Amino acid sequence: MGEVIVVFRIMPDGPENFEKVKKACQDLKPDRLEEEPIAFGLKALKFTKIIPDGPGVMDKLENDINSIKGLGSAENILTSRAM
């Protein structure tokens, strides 16, 4: 089996929770974590991780992200096979 690159746009439920959500994302050991300005001082996180292509792996990552306290939303914006 190969590997899959997944990218999520993660929004905290408010600006006051941004650092808490960022720390929780770092605990998930992403391959890249970038801040993305949205508007009026709001920021999202662009979370990139390479995972094995196998049953249940993506579901586990989504569950881990969705269990972050202070999370407003998490949207999968890219899924691609790694070459």
PDB file as gemmi writes it, atoms N, CA and C in Angstrom:
CRYST1    1.000    1.000    1.000  90.00  90.00  90.00 P 1                      
ATOM      1  N   MET A   1       0.841  -1.184   0.000  1.00  0.00           N  
ATOM      2  CA  MET A   1       0.000   0.000   0.000  1.00  0.00           C  
ATOM      3  C   MET A   1       0.883   1.243   0.000  1.00  0.00           C  
ATOM      4  N   GLY A   2       0.331   2.323  -0.525  1.00  0.00           N  
ATOM      5  CA  GLY A   2       1.063   3.574  -0.592  1.00  0.00           C  
ATOM      6  C   GLY A   2       0.709   4.505   0.549  1.00  0.00           C  
ATOM      7  N   GLU A   3       0.946   5.773   0.282  1.00  0.00           N  
ATOM      8  CA  GLU A   3       0.640   6.797   1.269  1.00  0.00           C  
ATOM      9  C   GLU A   3      -0.300   7.821   0.667  1.00  0.00           C  
ATOM     10  N   VAL A   4      -1.014   8.521   1.533  1.00  0.00           N  
ATOM     11  CA  VAL A   4      -1.986   9.528   1.128  1.00  0.00           C  
ATOM     12  C   VAL A   4      -1.648  10.837   1.833  1.00  0.00           C  
ATOM     13  N   ILE A   5      -1.698  11.926   1.077  1.00  0.00           N  
ATOM     14  CA  ILE A   5      -1.514  13.258   1.647  1.00  0.00           C  
ATOM     15  C   ILE A   5      -2.898  13.836   1.898  1.00  0.00           C  
ATOM     16  N   VAL A   6      -3.159  14.251   3.118  1.00  0.00           N  
ATOM     17  CA  VAL A   6      -4.437  14.877   3.445  1.00  0.00           C  
ATOM     18  C   VAL A   6      -4.192  16.266   4.016  1.00  0.00           C  
ATOM     19  N   VAL A   7      -5.057  17.190   3.627  1.00  0.00           N  
ATOM     20  CA  VAL A   7      -4.966  18.568   4.112  1.00  0.00           C  
ATOM     21  C   VAL A   7      -6.337  18.956   4.659  1.00  0.00           C  
ATOM     22  N   PHE A   8      -6.345  19.488   5.873  1.00  0.00           N  
ATOM     23  CA  PHE A   8      -7.566  19.967   6.510  1.00  0.00           C  
ATOM     24  C   PHE A   8      -7.443  21.463   6.770  1.00  0.00           C  
ATOM     25  N   ARG A   9      -8.547  22.190   6.629  1.00  0.00           N  
ATOM     26  CA  ARG A   9      -8.634  23.576   7.090  1.00  0.00           C  
ATOM     27  C   ARG A   9      -9.380  23.517   8.410  1.00  0.00           C  
ATOM     28  N   ILE A  10      -8.705  23.935   9.460  1.00  0.00           N  
ATOM     29  CA  ILE A  10      -9.234  23.829  10.818  1.00  0.00           C  
ATOM     30  C   ILE A  10      -9.505  25.229  11.355  1.00  0.00           C  
ATOM     31  N   MET A  11     -10.745  25.443  11.766  1.00  0.00           N  
ATOM     32  CA  MET A  11     -11.163  26.734  12.325  1.00  0.00           C  
ATOM     33  C   MET A  11     -11.500  26.563  13.800  1.00  0.00           C  
ATOM     34  N   PRO A  12     -10.885  27.363  14.657  1.00  0.00           N  
ATOM     35  CA  PRO A  12     -11.301  27.355  16.059  1.00  0.00           C  
ATOM     36  C   PRO A  12     -12.685  27.995  16.193  1.00  0.00           C  
ATOM     37  N   ASP A  13     -13.357  27.730  17.296  1.00  0.00           N  
ATOM     38  CA  ASP A  13     -14.694  28.307  17.477  1.00  0.00           C  
ATOM     39  C   ASP A  13     -14.650  29.782  17.849  1.00  0.00           C  
ATOM     40  N   GLY A  14     -13.464  30.323  18.069  1.00  0.00           N  
ATOM     41  CA  GLY A  14     -13.295  31.751  18.337  1.00  0.00           C  
ATOM     42  C   GLY A  14     -11.820  32.087  18.406  1.00  0.00           C  
ATOM     43  N   PRO A  15     -11.480  33.364  18.211  1.00  0.00           N  
ATOM     44  CA  PRO A  15     -10.070  33.756  18.230  1.00  0.00           C  
ATOM     45  C   PRO A  15      -9.369  33.452  19.557  1.00  0.00           C  
ATOM     46  N   GLU A  16     -10.136  33.425  20.629  1.00  0.00           N  
ATOM     47  CA  GLU A  16      -9.541  33.161  21.944  1.00  0.00           C  
ATOM     48  C   GLU A  16      -9.059  31.713  22.077  1.00  0.00           C  
ATOM     49  N   ASN A  17      -9.555  30.815  21.230  1.00  0.00           N  
ATOM     50  CA  ASN A  17      -9.156  29.406  21.294  1.00  0.00           C  
ATOM     51  C   ASN A  17      -8.114  29.031  20.245  1.00  0.00           C  
ATOM     52  N   PHE A  18      -7.628  29.998  19.471  1.00  0.00           N  
ATOM     53  CA  PHE A  18      -6.712  29.684  18.379  1.00  0.00           C  
ATOM     54  C   PHE A  18      -5.451  28.964  18.867  1.00  0.00           C  
ATOM     55  N   GLU A  19      -4.797  29.496  19.876  1.00  0.00           N  
ATOM     56  CA  GLU A  19      -3.551  28.894  20.353  1.00  0.00           C  
ATOM     57  C   GLU A  19      -3.783  27.505  20.957  1.00  0.00           C  
ATOM     58  N   LYS A  20      -4.902  27.324  21.642  1.00  0.00           N  
ATOM     59  CA  LYS A  20      -5.236  26.020  22.222  1.00  0.00           C  
ATOM     60  C   LYS A  20      -5.449  24.980  21.116  1.00  0.00           C  
ATOM     61  N   VAL A  21      -6.168  25.370  20.067  1.00  0.00           N  
ATOM     62  CA  VAL A  21      -6.412  24.464  18.943  1.00  0.00           C  
ATOM     63  C   VAL A  21      -5.105  24.186  18.196  1.00  0.00           C  
ATOM     64  N   LYS A  22      -4.281  25.212  18.037  1.00  0.00           N  
ATOM     65  CA  LYS A  22      -2.991  25.030  17.357  1.00  0.00           C  
ATOM     66  C   LYS A  22      -2.118  24.031  18.114  1.00  0.00           C  
ATOM     67  N   LYS A  23      -2.072  24.145  19.431  1.00  0.00           N  
ATOM     68  CA  LYS A  23      -1.281  23.217  20.253  1.00  0.00           C  
ATOM     69  C   LYS A  23      -1.814  21.792  20.123  1.00  0.00           C  
ATOM     70  N   ALA A  24      -3.134  21.638  20.134  1.00  0.00           N  
ATOM     71  CA  ALA A  24      -3.728  20.308  19.991  1.00  0.00           C  
ATOM     72  C   ALA A  24      -3.413  19.720  18.617  1.00  0.00           C  
ATOM     73  N   CYS A  25      -3.382  20.557  17.589  1.00  0.00           N  
ATOM     74  CA  CYS A  25      -3.014  20.091  16.244  1.00  0.00           C  
ATOM     75  C   CYS A  25      -1.555  19.656  16.213  1.00  0.00           C  
ATOM     76  N   GLN A  26      -0.684  20.407  16.863  1.00  0.00           N  
ATOM     77  CA  GLN A  26       0.734  20.041  16.909  1.00  0.00           C  
ATOM     78  C   GLN A  26       0.933  18.695  17.603  1.00  0.00           C  
ATOM     79  N   ASP A  27       0.088  18.391  18.569  1.00  0.00           N  
ATOM     80  CA  ASP A  27       0.167  17.113  19.278  1.00  0.00           C  
ATOM     81  C   ASP A  27      -0.166  15.935  18.356  1.00  0.00           C  
ATOM     82  N   LEU A  28      -0.879  16.187  17.245  1.00  0.00           N  
ATOM     83  CA  LEU A  28      -1.208  15.137  16.274  1.00  0.00           C  
ATOM     84  C   LEU A  28      -0.072  14.908  15.278  1.00  0.00           C  
ATOM     85  N   LYS A  29       1.031  15.626  15.445  1.00  0.00           N  
ATOM     86  CA  LYS A  29       2.251  15.483  14.647  1.00  0.00           C  
ATOM     87  C   LYS A  29       2.011  15.620  13.138  1.00  0.00           C  
ATOM     88  N   PRO A  30       1.545  16.807  12.724  1.00  0.00           N  
ATOM     89  CA  PRO A  30       1.357  17.008  11.283  1.00  0.00           C  
ATOM     90  C   PRO A  30       2.709  17.127  10.574  1.00  0.00           C  
ATOM     91  N   ASP A  31       2.717  16.886   9.274  1.00  0.00           N  
ATOM     92  CA  ASP A  31       3.930  17.106   8.491  1.00  0.00           C  
ATOM     93  C   ASP A  31       4.113  18.593   8.212  1.00  0.00           C  
ATOM     94  N   ARG A  32       3.011  19.328   8.201  1.00  0.00           N  
ATOM     95  CA  ARG A  32       3.065  20.788   8.039  1.00  0.00           C  
ATOM     96  C   ARG A  32       1.832  21.369   8.727  1.00  0.00           C  
ATOM     97  N   LEU A  33       2.039  22.499   9.405  1.00  0.00           N  
ATOM     98  CA  LEU A  33       0.941  23.213  10.048  1.00  0.00           C  
ATOM     99  C   LEU A  33       1.155  24.697   9.784  1.00  0.00           C  
ATOM    100  N   GLU A  34       0.238  25.295   9.029  1.00  0.00           N  
ATOM    101  CA  GLU A  34       0.375  26.696   8.639  1.00  0.00           C  
ATOM    102  C   GLU A  34      -0.821  27.500   9.136  1.00  0.00           C  
ATOM    103  N   GLU A  35      -0.549  28.760   9.473  1.00  0.00           N  
ATOM    104  CA  GLU A  35      -1.630  29.686   9.809  1.00  0.00           C  
ATOM    105  C   GLU A  35      -2.112  30.338   8.524  1.00  0.00           C  
ATOM    106  N   GLU A  36      -3.423  30.455   8.386  1.00  0.00           N  
ATOM    107  CA  GLU A  36      -4.031  31.013   7.184  1.00  0.00           C  
ATOM    108  C   GLU A  36      -4.973  32.141   7.589  1.00  0.00           C  
ATOM    109  N   PRO A  37      -4.648  33.405   7.246  1.00  0.00           N  
ATOM    110  CA  PRO A  37      -5.549  34.506   7.597  1.00  0.00           C  
ATOM    111  C   PRO A  37      -6.877  34.382   6.857  1.00  0.00           C  
ATOM    112  N   ILE A  38      -7.966  34.644   7.553  1.00  0.00           N  
ATOM    113  CA  ILE A  38      -9.304  34.561   6.955  1.00  0.00           C  
ATOM    114  C   ILE A  38      -9.848  35.976   6.745  1.00  0.00           C  
ATOM    115  N   ALA A  39     -10.232  36.638   7.804  1.00  0.00           N  
ATOM    116  CA  ALA A  39     -10.741  38.013   7.730  1.00  0.00           C  
ATOM    117  C   ALA A  39     -10.890  38.566   9.139  1.00  0.00           C  
ATOM    118  N   PHE A  40     -10.746  39.880   9.256  1.00  0.00           N  
ATOM    119  CA  PHE A  40     -10.975  40.575  10.524  1.00  0.00           C  
ATOM    120  C   PHE A  40     -10.181  39.965  11.677  1.00  0.00           C  
ATOM    121  N   GLY A  41      -8.948  39.556  11.419  1.00  0.00           N  
ATOM    122  CA  GLY A  41      -8.110  38.993  12.460  1.00  0.00           C  
ATOM    123  C   GLY A  41      -8.332  37.517  12.743  1.00  0.00           C  
ATOM    124  N   LEU A  42      -9.300  36.903  12.081  1.00  0.00           N  
ATOM    125  CA  LEU A  42      -9.535  35.472  12.264  1.00  0.00           C  
ATOM    126  C   LEU A  42      -8.507  34.680  11.472  1.00  0.00           C  
ATOM    127  N   LYS A  43      -8.066  33.569  12.049  1.00  0.00           N  
ATOM    128  CA  LYS A  43      -7.098  32.705  11.385  1.00  0.00           C  
ATOM    129  C   LYS A  43      -7.581  31.269  11.429  1.00  0.00           C  
ATOM    130  N   ALA A  44      -7.230  30.538  10.374  1.00  0.00           N  
ATOM    131  CA  ALA A  44      -7.472  29.105  10.319  1.00  0.00           C  
ATOM    132  C   ALA A  44      -6.116  28.417  10.325  1.00  0.00           C  
ATOM    133  N   LEU A  45      -6.134  27.126  10.535  1.00  0.00           N  
ATOM    134  CA  LEU A  45      -4.927  26.322  10.451  1.00  0.00           C  
ATOM    135  C   LEU A  45      -5.049  25.391   9.248  1.00  0.00           C  
ATOM    136  N   LYS A  46      -3.995  25.303   8.489  1.00  0.00           N  
ATOM    137  CA  LYS A  46      -3.932  24.367   7.371  1.00  0.00           C  
ATOM    138  C   LYS A  46      -3.054  23.208   7.837  1.00  0.00           C  
ATOM    139  N   PHE A  47      -3.681  22.072   8.071  1.00  0.00           N  
ATOM    140  CA  PHE A  47      -3.070  20.895   8.680  1.00  0.00           C  
ATOM    141  C   PHE A  47      -2.787  19.867   7.586  1.00  0.00           C  
ATOM    142  N   THR A  48      -1.507  19.547   7.356  1.00  0.00           N  
ATOM    143  CA  THR A  48      -1.124  18.591   6.318  1.00  0.00           C  
ATOM    144  C   THR A  48      -0.437  17.399   6.971  1.00  0.00           C  
ATOM    145  N   LYS A  49      -0.863  16.203   6.576  1.00  0.00           N  
ATOM    146  CA  LYS A  49      -0.272  14.990   7.136  1.00  0.00           C  
ATOM    147  C   LYS A  49      -0.237  13.902   6.065  1.00  0.00           C  
ATOM    148  N   ILE A  50       0.841  13.138   6.059  1.00  0.00           N  
ATOM    149  CA  ILE A  50       0.957  11.980   5.181  1.00  0.00           C  
ATOM    150  C   ILE A  50       0.622  10.755   6.019  1.00  0.00           C  
ATOM    151  N   ILE A  51      -0.368   9.998   5.545  1.00  0.00           N  
ATOM    152  CA  ILE A  51      -0.831   8.824   6.292  1.00  0.00           C  
ATOM    153  C   ILE A  51      -0.761   7.596   5.384  1.00  0.00           C  
ATOM    154  N   PRO A  52      -0.681   6.402   5.978  1.00  0.00           N  
ATOM    155  CA  PRO A  52      -0.707   5.186   5.160  1.00  0.00           C  
ATOM    156  C   PRO A  52      -2.086   5.017   4.517  1.00  0.00           C  
ATOM    157  N   ASP A  53      -2.086   4.471   3.310  1.00  0.00           N  
ATOM    158  CA  ASP A  53      -3.343   4.200   2.605  1.00  0.00           C  
ATOM    159  C   ASP A  53      -3.864   2.850   3.078  1.00  0.00           C  
ATOM    160  N   GLY A  54      -4.769   2.895   4.030  1.00  0.00           N  
ATOM    161  CA  GLY A  54      -5.301   1.655   4.584  1.00  0.00           C  
ATOM    162  C   GLY A  54      -6.662   1.893   5.204  1.00  0.00           C  
ATOM    163  N   PRO A  55      -7.376   0.826   5.462  1.00  0.00           N  
ATOM    164  CA  PRO A  55      -8.710   0.971   6.031  1.00  0.00           C  
ATOM    165  C   PRO A  55      -8.685   1.576   7.432  1.00  0.00           C  
ATOM    166  N   GLY A  56      -9.530   2.569   7.647  1.00  0.00           N  
ATOM    167  CA  GLY A  56      -9.705   3.166   8.965  1.00  0.00           C  
ATOM    168  C   GLY A  56      -8.698   4.244   9.347  1.00  0.00           C  
ATOM    169  N   VAL A  57      -7.625   4.413   8.581  1.00  0.00           N  
ATOM    170  CA  VAL A  57      -6.589   5.380   8.956  1.00  0.00           C  
ATOM    171  C   VAL A  57      -7.126   6.810   8.853  1.00  0.00           C  
ATOM    172  N   MET A  58      -7.808   7.113   7.749  1.00  0.00           N  
ATOM    173  CA  MET A  58      -8.377   8.452   7.550  1.00  0.00           C  
ATOM    174  C   MET A  58      -9.464   8.729   8.585  1.00  0.00           C  
ATOM    175  N   ASP A  59     -10.290   7.740   8.865  1.00  0.00           N  
ATOM    176  CA  ASP A  59     -11.343   7.913   9.869  1.00  0.00           C  
ATOM    177  C   ASP A  59     -10.761   8.235  11.239  1.00  0.00           C  
ATOM    178  N   LYS A  60      -9.667   7.567  11.605  1.00  0.00           N  
ATOM    179  CA  LYS A  60      -9.039   7.829  12.901  1.00  0.00           C  
ATOM    180  C   LYS A  60      -8.503   9.253  12.965  1.00  0.00           C  
ATOM    181  N   LEU A  61      -7.858   9.710  11.882  1.00  0.00           N  
ATOM    182  CA  LEU A  61      -7.332  11.077  11.856  1.00  0.00           C  
ATOM    183  C   LEU A  61      -8.476  12.086  11.965  1.00  0.00           C  
ATOM    184  N   GLU A  62      -9.556  11.867  11.202  1.00  0.00           N  
ATOM    185  CA  GLU A  62     -10.710  12.773  11.278  1.00  0.00           C  
ATOM    186  C   GLU A  62     -11.300  12.799  12.684  1.00  0.00           C  
ATOM    187  N   ASN A  63     -11.407  11.649  13.316  1.00  0.00           N  
ATOM    188  CA  ASN A  63     -11.937  11.596  14.687  1.00  0.00           C  
ATOM    189  C   ASN A  63     -11.026  12.325  15.660  1.00  0.00           C  
ATOM    190  N   ASP A  64      -9.706  12.157  15.495  1.00  0.00           N  
ATOM    191  CA  ASP A  64      -8.754  12.850  16.366  1.00  0.00           C  
ATOM    192  C   ASP A  64      -8.882  14.369  16.209  1.00  0.00           C  
ATOM    193  N   ILE A  65      -9.006  14.828  14.973  1.00  0.00           N  
ATOM    194  CA  ILE A  65      -9.141  16.270  14.728  1.00  0.00           C  
ATOM    195  C   ILE A  65     -10.463  16.782  15.285  1.00  0.00           C  
ATOM    196  N   ASN A  66     -11.547  16.064  15.033  1.00  0.00           N  
ATOM    197  CA  ASN A  66     -12.860  16.519  15.486  1.00  0.00           C  
ATOM    198  C   ASN A  66     -13.034  16.466  17.000  1.00  0.00           C  
ATOM    199  N   SER A  67     -12.135  15.772  17.707  1.00  0.00           N  
ATOM    200  CA  SER A  67     -12.238  15.707  19.171  1.00  0.00           C  
ATOM    201  C   SER A  67     -11.470  16.839  19.858  1.00  0.00           C  
ATOM    202  N   ILE A  68     -10.848  17.732  19.085  1.00  0.00           N  
ATOM    203  CA  ILE A  68     -10.104  18.846  19.661  1.00  0.00           C  
ATOM    204  C   ILE A  68     -11.065  19.817  20.348  1.00  0.00           C  
ATOM    205  N   LYS A  69     -10.764  20.171  21.581  1.00  0.00           N  
ATOM    206  CA  LYS A  69     -11.601  21.126  22.315  1.00  0.00           C  
ATOM    207  C   LYS A  69     -11.377  22.531  21.753  1.00  0.00           C  
ATOM    208  N   GLY A  70     -12.466  23.262  21.551  1.00  0.00           N  
ATOM    209  CA  GLY A  70     -12.384  24.609  20.997  1.00  0.00           C  
ATOM    210  C   GLY A  70     -12.446  24.636  19.478  1.00  0.00           C  
ATOM    211  N   LEU A  71     -12.665  23.478  18.865  1.00  0.00           N  
ATOM    212  CA  LEU A  71     -12.741  23.376  17.412  1.00  0.00           C  
ATOM    213  C   LEU A  71     -14.076  23.920  16.912  1.00  0.00           C  
ATOM    214  N   GLY A  72     -14.029  24.777  15.910  1.00  0.00           N  
ATOM    215  CA  GLY A  72     -15.247  25.258  15.276  1.00  0.00           C  
ATOM    216  C   GLY A  72     -15.636  24.364  14.117  1.00  0.00           C  
ATOM    217  N   SER A  73     -14.668  24.105  13.223  1.00  0.00           N  
ATOM    218  CA  SER A  73     -14.920  23.217  12.090  1.00  0.00           C  
ATOM    219  C   SER A  73     -13.603  22.676  11.567  1.00  0.00           C  
ATOM    220  N   ALA A  74     -13.690  21.539  10.901  1.00  0.00           N  
ATOM    221  CA  ALA A  74     -12.537  20.932  10.232  1.00  0.00           C  
ATOM    222  C   ALA A  74     -13.029  20.431   8.887  1.00  0.00           C  
ATOM    223  N   GLU A  75     -12.422  20.932   7.823  1.00  0.00           N  
ATOM    224  CA  GLU A  75     -12.849  20.590   6.471  1.00  0.00           C  
ATOM    225  C   GLU A  75     -11.683  19.955   5.731  1.00  0.00           C  
ATOM    226  N   ASN A  76     -11.916  18.780   5.170  1.00  0.00           N  
ATOM    227  CA  ASN A  76     -10.896  18.130   4.353  1.00  0.00           C  
ATOM    228  C   ASN A  76     -10.885  18.849   3.013  1.00  0.00           C  
ATOM    229  N   ILE A  77      -9.775  19.546   2.702  1.00  0.00           N  
ATOM    230  CA  ILE A  77      -9.712  20.312   1.466  1.00  0.00           C  
ATOM    231  C   ILE A  77      -8.869  19.635   0.394  1.00  0.00           C  
ATOM    232  N   LEU A  78      -8.130  18.571   0.753  1.00  0.00           N  
ATOM    233  CA  LEU A  78      -7.337  17.851  -0.238  1.00  0.00           C  
ATOM    234  C   LEU A  78      -7.025  16.455   0.260  1.00  0.00           C  
ATOM    235  N   THR A  79      -7.205  15.482  -0.627  1.00  0.00           N  
ATOM    236  CA  THR A  79      -6.764  14.111  -0.385  1.00  0.00           C  
ATOM    237  C   THR A  79      -6.131  13.652  -1.678  1.00  0.00           C  
ATOM    238  N   SER A  80      -4.880  13.216  -1.598  1.00  0.00           N  
ATOM    239  CA  SER A  80      -4.162  12.832  -2.809  1.00  0.00           C  
ATOM    240  C   SER A  80      -3.172  11.725  -2.489  1.00  0.00           C  
ATOM    241  N   ARG A  81      -3.002  10.817  -3.429  1.00  0.00           N  
ATOM    242  CA  ARG A  81      -1.983   9.772  -3.250  1.00  0.00           C  
ATOM    243  C   ARG A  81      -0.607  10.395  -3.365  1.00  0.00           C  
ATOM    244  N   ALA A  82       0.287   9.974  -2.490  1.00  0.00           N  
ATOM    245  CA  ALA A  82       1.671  10.445  -2.546  1.00  0.00           C  
ATOM    246  C   ALA A  82       2.421   9.632  -3.590  1.00  0.00           C  
ATOM    247  N   MET A  83       3.260  10.283  -4.336  1.00  0.00           N  
ATOM    248  CA  MET A  83       4.042   9.594  -5.371  1.00  0.00           C  
ATOM    249  C   MET A  83       5.432   9.324  -4.885  1.00  0.00           C  
TER     250      MET A  83                                                      
END                                                                             
